[in-house]
Amino acid sequence: MASEAAPHADDAVVYRARDLTKVYGSGPTAVHALRGVDLEVRSGEMVVLLGPSGSGKSTLLNILGGLDQASGGQAWFHDLELTACDEDALTEYRRRSVGFVFQFYNLIASLTARENVSLITEISEDPMDAAEALAMVGLEPRLDHFPSELSGGEQQRVAIARAIAKRPAVLLCDEPTGALDSATGSMVLAAIDRVNRELGTTTFVITHNAVIADMADEVIYFGDGRIAGQRRNATRKSPLELSW
């Protein structure tokens, strides 16, 4: 477990990263996925990470989510130094604090929507009821449907409900609309947006789609393992206003 607190700790800042690096492999074939990333993210914000494939977005999210270890630098979640945690501490951090949504839904085909979400609520300390989580994403009429009876967008919303049912402090979404058309993707983003606004869940959305940046508080542009730029939106657009 970490022993060093983040410098100038501020409850309003949920993540800090300082000179964060990640290298896969060694020698001439080494891949430098992150090349010295500095970052601060405030609690409750919607953050969009924008950039081409291979630019470092997913690597950063995996380190912040406790799924991967940095090669160098430091990262904190509040005063927990993630880069000093062992595997047991990272597992506990993920279990308590982080919800994940990926491009592929990873639902269990033999379980209903309600039962897929209940898998999380049964192992969480203060979970939502599964039906409440599914209602948050607009799936009240589909509680007892199996994945094969749901559209791709509905399956992704079940995955979001499963991620938020444990009331995580942070929701990390890696290309959540990557397999969806524009109209369906907008509905999925609207569910993520509602979670952020109503529950105050700090939310990251990875995308290569520049249109999605308009729904963010903060937009972070990635290129070649570095932060290439950042901007704040004066106002956030509703995802239902977006099309691509």
BELRAPE-V815552 format. One record per residue. RES is the residue in three letters. SS is DSSP state (helix for helix, strand for strand, loop for the rest). PHI is phi as a letter, one per 20 degrees, with the letter a starting at -180 (* if undefined). Layout:
res:RES ss:SS phi:PHI
res:RES ss:SS phi:PHI
This chain:
res:MET ss:loop phi:*
res:ALA ss:loop phi:f
res:SER ss:loop phi:d
res:GLU ss:loop phi:d
res:ALA ss:loop phi:e
res:ALA ss:loop phi:f
res:PRO ss:loop phi:f
res:HIS ss:loop phi:l
res:ALA ss:loop phi:g
res:ASP ss:loop phi:b
res:ASP ss:loop phi:g
res:ALA ss:loop phi:f
res:VAL ss:strand phi:d
res:VAL ss:strand phi:e
res:TYR ss:strand phi:c
res:ARG ss:strand phi:c
res:ALA ss:strand phi:c
res:ARG ss:strand phi:c
res:ASP ss:strand phi:l
res:LEU ss:strand phi:f
res:THR ss:strand phi:c
res:LYS ss:strand phi:b
res:VAL ss:strand phi:c
res:TYR ss:strand phi:d
res:GLY ss:loop phi:n
res:SER ss:loop phi:b
res:GLY ss:helix phi:m
res:PRO ss:helix phi:f
res:THR ss:helix phi:e
res:ALA ss:loop phi:f
res:VAL ss:strand phi:d
res:HIS ss:strand phi:e
res:ALA ss:strand phi:f
res:LEU ss:strand phi:c
res:ARG ss:strand phi:c
res:GLY ss:strand phi:n
res:VAL ss:strand phi:e
res:ASP ss:strand phi:d
res:LEU ss:strand phi:b
res:GLU ss:strand phi:c
res:VAL ss:strand phi:c
res:ARG ss:strand phi:e
res:SER ss:loop phi:f
res:GLY ss:loop phi:n
res:GLU ss:loop phi:e
res:MET ss:strand phi:e
res:VAL ss:strand phi:d
res:VAL ss:strand phi:d
res:LEU ss:strand phi:e
res:LEU ss:strand phi:d
res:GLY ss:loop phi:r
res:PRO ss:loop phi:f
res:SER ss:loop phi:g
res:GLY ss:loop phi:n
res:SER ss:loop phi:e
res:GLY ss:loop phi:o
res:LYS ss:helix phi:f
res:SER ss:helix phi:f
res:THR ss:helix phi:f
res:LEU ss:helix phi:f
res:LEU ss:helix phi:f
res:ASN ss:helix phi:f
res:ILE ss:helix phi:f
res:LEU ss:helix phi:f
res:GLY ss:loop phi:e
res:GLY ss:loop phi:m
res:LEU ss:loop phi:e
res:ASP ss:loop phi:b
res:GLN ss:loop phi:d
res:ALA ss:loop phi:f
res:SER ss:loop phi:e
res:GLY ss:strand phi:a
res:GLY ss:strand phi:n
res:GLN ss:strand phi:c
res:ALA ss:strand phi:b
res:TRP ss:strand phi:c
res:PHE ss:strand phi:d
res:HIS ss:loop phi:l
res:ASP ss:loop phi:d
res:LEU ss:strand phi:e
res:GLU ss:strand phi:e
res:LEU ss:helix phi:f
res:THR ss:helix phi:f
res:ALA ss:helix phi:d
res:CYS ss:loop phi:e
res:ASP ss:loop phi:e
res:GLU ss:helix phi:f
res:ASP ss:helix phi:f
res:ALA ss:helix phi:f
res:LEU ss:helix phi:f
res:THR ss:helix phi:f
res:GLU ss:helix phi:f
res:TYR ss:helix phi:g
res:ARG ss:helix phi:f
res:ARG ss:helix phi:f
res:ARG ss:helix phi:e
res:SER ss:helix phi:c
res:VAL ss:strand phi:c
res:GLY ss:strand phi:d
res:PHE ss:strand phi:d
res:VAL ss:strand phi:c
res:PHE ss:loop phi:d
res:GLN ss:loop phi:f
res:PHE ss:loop phi:d
res:TYR ss:loop phi:f
res:ASN ss:loop phi:l
res:LEU ss:loop phi:e
res:ILE ss:loop phi:e
res:ALA ss:loop phi:f
res:SER ss:loop phi:e
res:LEU ss:loop phi:d
res:THR ss:strand phi:f
res:ALA ss:helix phi:g
res:ARG ss:helix phi:g
res:GLU ss:helix phi:f
res:ASN ss:helix phi:f
res:VAL ss:helix phi:f
res:SER ss:helix phi:f
res:LEU ss:helix phi:g
res:ILE ss:helix phi:e
res:THR ss:helix phi:f
res:GLU ss:loop phi:f
res:ILE ss:loop phi:d
res:SER ss:loop phi:d
res:GLU ss:loop phi:f
res:ASP ss:loop phi:c
res:PRO ss:loop phi:e
res:MET ss:loop phi:f
res:ASP ss:loop phi:f
res:ALA ss:helix phi:g
res:ALA ss:helix phi:f
res:GLU ss:helix phi:f
res:ALA ss:helix phi:f
res:LEU ss:helix phi:f
res:ALA ss:helix phi:f
res:MET ss:helix phi:g
res:VAL ss:loop phi:d
res:GLY ss:loop phi:m
res:LEU ss:loop phi:d
res:GLU ss:helix phi:g
res:PRO ss:helix phi:f
res:ARG ss:helix phi:d
res:LEU ss:loop phi:g
res:ASP ss:loop phi:d
res:HIS ss:loop phi:e
res:PHE ss:strand phi:e
res:PRO ss:helix phi:g
res:SER ss:helix phi:f
res:GLU ss:helix phi:e
res:LEU ss:loop phi:d
res:SER ss:loop phi:f
res:GLY ss:helix phi:g
res:GLY ss:helix phi:f
res:GLU ss:helix phi:f
res:GLN ss:helix phi:f
res:GLN ss:helix phi:f
res:ARG ss:helix phi:f
res:VAL ss:helix phi:f
res:ALA ss:helix phi:f
res:ILE ss:helix phi:f
res:ALA ss:helix phi:g
res:ARG ss:helix phi:f
res:ALA ss:helix phi:f
res:ILE ss:helix phi:e
res:ALA ss:loop phi:f
res:LYS ss:loop phi:e
res:ARG ss:loop phi:l
res:PRO ss:loop phi:f
res:ALA ss:loop phi:f
res:VAL ss:strand phi:c
res:LEU ss:strand phi:d
res:LEU ss:strand phi:d
res:CYS ss:strand phi:d
res:ASP ss:strand phi:d
res:GLU ss:loop phi:l
res:PRO ss:loop phi:f
res:THR ss:loop phi:d
res:GLY ss:loop phi:f
res:ALA ss:loop phi:d
res:LEU ss:loop phi:d
res:ASP ss:loop phi:f
res:SER ss:helix phi:f
res:ALA ss:helix phi:f
res:THR ss:helix phi:f
res:GLY ss:helix phi:f
res:SER ss:helix phi:f
res:MET ss:helix phi:f
res:VAL ss:helix phi:f
res:LEU ss:helix phi:f
res:ALA ss:helix phi:f
res:ALA ss:helix phi:f
res:ILE ss:helix phi:f
res:ASP ss:helix phi:f
res:ARG ss:helix phi:f
res:VAL ss:helix phi:g
res:ASN ss:helix phi:f
res:ARG ss:helix phi:f
res:GLU ss:helix phi:e
res:LEU ss:helix phi:e
res:GLY ss:loop phi:m
res:THR ss:loop phi:f
res:THR ss:strand phi:g
res:THR ss:strand phi:c
res:PHE ss:strand phi:d
res:VAL ss:strand phi:c
res:ILE ss:strand phi:e
res:THR ss:strand phi:b
res:HIS ss:loop phi:d
res:ASN ss:loop phi:e
res:ALA ss:helix phi:f
res:VAL ss:helix phi:f
res:ILE ss:helix phi:f
res:ALA ss:helix phi:g
res:ASP ss:helix phi:f
res:MET ss:helix phi:e
res:ALA ss:loop phi:e
res:ASP ss:loop phi:f
res:GLU ss:strand phi:c
res:VAL ss:strand phi:d
res:ILE ss:strand phi:d
res:TYR ss:strand phi:e
res:PHE ss:strand phi:d
res:GLY ss:strand phi:b
res:ASP ss:loop phi:l
res:GLY ss:loop phi:m
res:ARG ss:strand phi:c
res:ILE ss:strand phi:f
res:ALA ss:strand phi:e
res:GLY ss:strand phi:r
res:GLN ss:strand phi:b
res:ARG ss:strand phi:b
res:ARG ss:strand phi:d
res:ASN ss:loop phi:e
res:ALA ss:loop phi:f
res:THR ss:loop phi:c
res:ARG ss:loop phi:e
res:LYS ss:loop phi:e
res:SER ss:loop phi:f
res:PRO ss:helix phi:g
res:LEU ss:helix phi:f
res:GLU ss:helix phi:e
res:LEU ss:loop phi:e
res:SER ss:loop phi:b
res:TRP ss:loop phi:b
